[in-house]
Amino acid sequence: MTIWVPASCTLPTTEQPLRVAEFDALFAGRLTGTARPEPLRLLLVLTGGPGMEDSVR
């Protein structure tokens, strides 16, 4: 697992690995595509069913 948490993250240090693992699992299981419509904007395309949007939020 690669740790990519920026130094500016305000999440307590002990919780950061858990959050990284959540994102890793989400992207590994649901990410179907990406696009960069603008230099500072990344669009992630996720698959999902009922409740997926609430889970990601």
N, C-alpha and C positions, 0 to 999 in steps of 0.2 A: 504494500500500500504506500503510495506517495503522499506525503503530507504537503498540502498546498495552502494551508491556512495563512492568510496574510498577517503580518505583525499588528495591523490595525484592528484585528478581530476583537470584539469585546466579550465574546463568549468565554466563560472561565476555562482556563487551560486544561483542566481535567475533563471537560466536556467536549473539547475540540476533536479528539480522535473518534468519539461516538458520532459526532455530526459528519465527519469526513466519511465514516463507514456508511452512514445513511445515504449520503450522496453517491458514493461508489455503488451501492446496491441499486439505487434508483436508476442511475445511468446505465449500469450493466443490464438491467432487466427491462427497461422501458425506453431508452433513447433509440430513436430510429433515424434521426437525421439532424443536421445542423446547417445553419446559414449565417453569413455575416453581411447583413444588409447595409451596415454602416461600420466604419472603423472601430467605434466604441460600443457596438451593439452585437450581441450574439443571440440568435434564435435557436432554441432547442426544441426539437419535435419529439414528443413522448407519446407512446401508446398507452391506452388505459381504458378502463371501464367506469362503471358507476363509483363515485367517491374518489376517483383518482385526483381530480383537481383539488379537492379539499386536503387530500393526503400530501400533495406536493406543496401546497401553501403552508 
